[in-house]
C-alpha cells in the first residue's frame, strides 16, 4: 500500500509546454510559471508553501547572525572558564573619587 503511494507520487509528472518560447518545463520547479516568459499554465502544480517561504529567506544573513551569537556565547564560556568576571561597582563608597577607605582614615589624622 505504501509502495503504491510512492509510485503514484513518482508517476505524477506534469510537463507544460510554452508556445511562445517553445520550451517544455516542469512547473513544480519553477513556481508554476514558465522560467523564460512567466506564463502560468492552468492547473499546473506549484511548489509547496514551505519551499516558497524557504526561498524568500536570506539564509546567508541568518547563518551570519547564528554564527555571531554562537561566538559571543563561546567567548562568555571561555571567559568564565578562565576566571574572568565582570567588574563590580561599590555602591557603598561616596562618589568623591576616593579609591579606598584606607585613604580616608589616613587623611583625617
FENHUKA-V512415 format. One record per pair of residues at least 4 apart in sequence whose C-alpha atoms are under 6 Angstrom apart, sorted by the first residue. I is the first residue (numbers start at 1). GAP is how many residues later the second one is. Records with the same first field share a line. If there is no record, write none. Layout:
I=GAP / GAP
This chain:
15=10 / 11
16=8 / 9
17=6 / 7
18=4 / 5
27=5 / 6
28=4 / 17 / 18 / 19
31=15 / 16
32=8 / 12 / 14
33=5 / 6 / 7
34=4 / 5
59=4
79=5
80=4
103=4
